[in-house]
Amino acid sequence: MTGDSPEVLAVIPARYGSERFPGKPLALIDGVPMVVQVLRNVAQAATVDRVVVATDDDRIAEVVRAAGGEAVMTPSELPSGSDRVWAVAETSTADIIVNVQGDEPLLPAAVVDGIVRRLQDATDCDIATPVVRTPRITASSPDVVTVACSEDGIAHYFSRSTIPFGIEEVLRHVGVYAYRREALERFVRAPVGALEAIEKLEQLRALSLGLRIAAVEVDVVLHAVDRAEDVAAVERLLASPGCAPTTGPVRLVVLDVDGVLTDGRIAYLGDAQLVSFDVKDGYGVVAMREAGIEVAVLTARDSVALRHRAAELGITHLRTSVTDKVAALAALAGGLGVPLAEVCYVGDDVPDVAVMATAGLSAAPADAAPAARAAATIVLAAPGGRGAVRELADRLLGGMR
C-alpha cells in the first residue's frame, strides 16, 4: 500500500499446544506445513502490507522463517489468539489489523481483501468479518455460528443457535476479523462479557462494548483443521476443487449402514448375520424417494439382511464391500449425473470424515463419533438406527416445502 492508504497488518496466531491436535500448525498439507499454507494465502492479499505469524513456540517460528515468512514470538501465557494478535500489533504502526486463523488453509486472499476494503471504504463500522449465505438446515450444529444483521449489514448478534428465526437462508460466520487499531486495543483490554461466556463467542464482547461489526458476504468453501483426520479432507478439497461443499439443493442422499441405517449392533444365528432396522427410518427413505431425492447406500460391509432391506425400500444403488468411500461416492454421483455439491452423505465414524468433506451437505447421528459430528454440517438429534434417517428426511423435505 502507498500514499494515504491505511497501513494493514495481518497476523496469524499459531499456538503449538492444541488440546485436540498438538502441533497443529506444523501439520503437513500436501507436504507443506499448514501455517505456511495460510501464510502464503494471506500474503497474496492486495490490501495487506505485512503478514506475521504470532507464536509461542520456536519450532513454528523456525518453519515460518525457513519458508521466507516473518514470525514473532509472543508470551505463552496469553489467553487467546486475539491477545496474541494485539501483542504483535501493539508494536507496529498499522491502522488496520487482520486476525487470520492459522487452521484455515483454504481461506483465499480475496476474503481478506473484502473485509479490509469494507473498513477502508466506509466509517460506519469498527470491525469487519466474513459471512457465507447458507440454507438453514446446514447451520444447525452448535459448531456453526450464525449472525443476525440489519439491512445495511451491521451485525446485531452472533449465536451458536441458528438465527434469525423464520428464514430458510441464514448467514454463517467465518472467524476472520479486520479491526481498526483502536477497536482491537479496546477489545483486548476489556474483560470477558456475560454473553461471551455463555455462547463462547469473542465477538459478543465487541458488541457489548458498542463496537460495530460489519458482516461482509463472501462466497467461499472452507474446512478448518481441528483434528488430525481433517488434514486428509482438506487435501482432497485442494486436489479436487469441484468436490468442495456448497449450498446447492440435495438430489442424492447417501447412507452408511452401521451406526446410521442400523444402530451398529450385530447378532449371529449360526452362520447368519442378524441386524435390525428402524421402521421409521424406512419411512424416511421412502418419503425422500417419493419427493424426488434419490437414496443410495455405501458400506464396507455386506449381508443378506442389508440386501433384503434395501430391496424392500427400493434402494437400487447399493454399494457393498467398499474400501475407498471417497472414490465410490464420486463414481456413484457421476453415474447418476448428480454434482457432489447436491449430495448429502450421512456417516458416523472416523472413516466417514474424508467422504463427508467432499459432499455438499453431510450429517451425523447424535451418537456418532466426535470426529464425525465435528465434520458434519448437520448433527441430528436422533441416534443411528433409531430415527436418524427419518429425522434427516423430515428436515430435508421440510426445507423443500
N, C-alpha and C positions, 0 to 999 in steps of 0.2 A: 504494500500500500504506500502511496506517496501523497504529497501535498497536504491538504487539510483533512484527509480521511482519518478517522479514529484508528488508533493502534489496536490491533486484535491479537490476543494471545490465546492459543488453545492448549489446554492442559489435560493430559491423560493420567488419572490417578491409577497406580498399579501396585497393589499390595501382594506380597508373596503368600501370606498366611491365610488363605481362604479356608474356611471350615469344611466346605463341601468338596473343594478341589484345590488342595495345597499346590502352590507353584503354578497356578492357572495362567498367569501372564506369559509363562515360558512354554506353554503347551504348543506343540508344533501343528500347524495347519498348512497342509501342502508343503511341509518341510520348512516353514517359516514360523518363528515364534509369534504367538498371537499378538503380543504387544507391538511387535514390529509391523504386523499386518495393519493394525489400527493406526499406527503412526504414519505409515505410508499413505493410507487413505486420507487422513486428515491433512497431510502435507500438500495434497492436491487441491485443497480448497483455495479458491482465488482470493477470498476475503481475509485469509489468515496470514499474519506477518511472521509468527513464530510458533512452533509446536514443541512442547516439553512433556516428557514423561516424568511424573512426580512419584517417587517410590521410596520405600524404606529398606530396600534390600539391594546389596551390592551385586548380586547375580543378575537381577533385572537391569540395573544400571549398565553393567558391562555389556549385556546383549544389545541394549539400545545403542550404546556408543559404538559398538562394533559394526552396527548397521548404518552408522553415519548420523544417528539421531542425537538429540540432546536429552540428557537425564539429569534431574536434580534430586538430591537426597533430602527427604523430609522426615521429621521425627516419627518414630514408630508408634508413639502413644496418641497420635491424632485420631479422634473418634470416627471420622468419616472421610469419604472421598472428597466431599466439598471442602472440608478443612485442609486437606492436602492440596487442593487446587488453590485455595487462598494463600497457603504458605509460599507457593511459587509466585502468585500474582502480586502479593504484598511487596515483593522486592523489585517488581517491574514498573514500567510507566504505562502499561496497557490501559486503554479506555474501556474495551470490551473483553471479557474473559469467557471462553467457552470451556465447559466441563464435558468431556467426551469419555464415556465409559470404556474401560480397557477390555471388556469382554464382548464387544460388538464388532467382530471382524468384518461383517457385511455392511457396516454403515458407510454410505457413499459420501464423498466430499460435498455433493450438491446439497445434502441436508444441512451440513454446517454452514454453507453459504446462505441457505434460505433463512436460517434463524438469525445469523449475523446481519443480513440485509434488512430484516424486519426491525432491528434496533436502529440501524443506520437511516432508514427511510422515514421513520416517524418517532415522535417523542411521547406517544401515549402509553408506553409500557416500559417496565424496568428489566424484565426478563423475557426471553423468547424460547419456546420449546416446541419440538415437532409433535404432530399427531397424525394418525392414519385413520381414514374413514373405513369402518368395517361393520358388517352385519352384527346385530346384537347377539346372535347365537354364538359367534366366535369370541365374544368378550365375557363369557360367563364365569371363567376361572378367576379366583382371587389373586392369581399371579398377573392378571391383566388389569391395568389401571385405565380407567376411562375419565373423561373430563366433560363437565358441563360449561358451555361458553355463552356469552352474549352474542348478539348478531354481528358485532364487529370483531369477534374472535378473541375477546378477552376472557380468560378463564375465571369462573366463579367458584368451582370446587373440583377436586380430584378425589376419586374413590376406588377402592377395590371391589365395591359393588358396581353393577352396571348402571350408569346414569347417562342422561336423564331418563326417567320412566316414560313409556308410551311411544317411543320411536324405534324403528327397526334398524336404523343405521346410527351408530354411535362413533365417538372419536376416541381411539385407543392412543394412549400416551406413550411416547418414546423418550426414555430417560436421558436426554441430552439437553444442555441448557446453555444459552448465551446470556450473560449478565452484564449490565452496566457496572462499572467498577464499584461505585458507591452502594449499589444494591447487593452485590456479593459480600462486601465488607459488613454491611448491616445484617445480612442474613447469618453469616457465620458467627457473629458476635452475640446473636440473640439466643436465649435458651430454647430448648425443645418445647413446642407448644402442646396443648392438651389434645387437639385433633390430630396433630402429627404423631403423637404417641399412640393414639387409638388405631389409626389407619396405617401407621408405619410408613408414612409418605412425607419426605422432607419438604416438598413443595407447599404443603399446607402451612408450614412455618412462615414461608414467604407471604402467603395470602393473609395470614393472621397479622403480619406486620404492616399490611396495607400496600405491599408491593404488587404491581400489576403485571400479570403474566400473559403474554400473547401466545396463543396456540396457532402454530403455523402448519397448515395442512400439507402433507407430502405424500408421495406415492412410492413406497419402498417396501422391500421384503427384508426383514431382519431375523436373526436367530442368535440370541445371546448364548454364550458358553458358560453355563452354570456348573456343569458336571463333566466328567471325563467323556461320557458317552455322547455329549453334544458335539464333540470335535468331528466325529465321522459324519454327522448330519450336516455340519457346516461345509465340510469338504465336498460332500455330494452336491450341495447347493452351488458352491463355487464352480464345480465342474460342469453342472447342468443347470444353467440359469432358467431354462424353460420349465424345470421341475419346481421352481420356487413357489411357495404358497401364495395365493392371492385370495381375494374375497368373492370369487365368482359363485354362481348358483351350483348346487350339488346335483349331479346327474347320476353318480355312481357311489354307492356305499359298499366298502369292502370290510369284511369282518374277520378277525382272528377267531379261533374256536375256543381253546382252553382259556378260561378266565374272561371270555366275552360272550360267546354264544352258549357256553356252559359255565358252571361255577368252578371248573378246573379239577374237580374230583373225578377219579376213575375207579370203577369196580370191575372185578373179573368173576365170571362164572365159567369155570373150567378154562378153556382157551378163549372164550368170548370176552370182549371188552365192552363194558357197560358204562354209558354216560347218560346224564339226564338233561333235558331241555325244558325251558320255561315256556308254557303255552302263551303267556303274554308277549314274550319276545317274538314268538311265531306270528302273532297278530301284527306286531310292528313291522316285520319283514313283508308280510302280505300288503299292509297298508302303504308302505313305501313303493312297492312294485306297482300297485294299482294307481298310485299318483304319478307314475312315470319315472321313478327313481329306480335304476337297476341295482340289484343286490348281488354281491359275489362273496366268496369265502376263500381266503388264503391261509393255509395252515401247514405246519411242519409235520403234522400227524395224519393218520388215515384210519378209518374204522368203518365197519359195516353200518353202525348206528348213525354216524355222521352222514354217510351217503344216503341212508334211508330218510333222515330228517331233511336233508337238502332237497330230495325229490318231493317230499310232502309239501314243502314251502315253495316249490317251483324255482329253486335256485339252480340254474343250469351252469353258471360259471363257478365251478368248484375246483379249486387247485389244491391238491394234497401233496404231502411229502416235499414241500417247498423248502429249499435251503437258502436261497437268496430272495428275500421278500421284496427288496427294492427293485430288482430286475423283473421279478414276477409281476409286481404291480404295474410297472411301466409297460410290460408286454400286454397285460390284460387291458389296461386303459387304451393303449394304442390300437389293439384289436377291435375294441368297441367304438373307436373314434371319439373317445372322451378325453379332453385335456386333463392333465393331472391337477390343474387348478380347480377342476369341477369334481374332484374325488374327495370323499370323506373316508379316512381309514380309522378303524377302531382297534386299538391294541391295549395290552395290559401289562407288558413287562419290558425289560431292557432290550431284548432283541427287536422290539417293535419301534424303538425310538428313531432309528435312522429312516425307516419307511414312513413314519408319521411326519417327518420333516419334509418329505417330498410331495405330500398330498396338500391340496388347497385347504383342507379342513381335517382336523384329527380329533379323536375323542378317546377318553379312557374311563372305565367304570370306577365307581367310588373306591373299590378295594384293589385297584391296580397298584403296581409297584410305584414307589415315589418317582422314579425316573420317568415312567410313562405318564404319570399325572402332570409332572412338570413340563413335559414335551407337548401335551395335548392343548389344543385351543379350547376344547370343551371338556370339563371334568363333570361327569354325570353323578347324580345323587344316588342312583341305584347300583348295586354290585353286579359283577359279571354273572351271567346265567340266572339272574333273578330280577329281571326287569330293565337292565341297562339298555338293551337294544330297543325295547318298547319306548323307553324314555327318549332315546335319540330320535326315533321315528316321530314321536309327538312333537318334539321341538323343531325338527326339520319341516314337518308338514304344517306346523303352526306358523312358521315363518313364511310359508307359501300362500297362506290364506289372505 
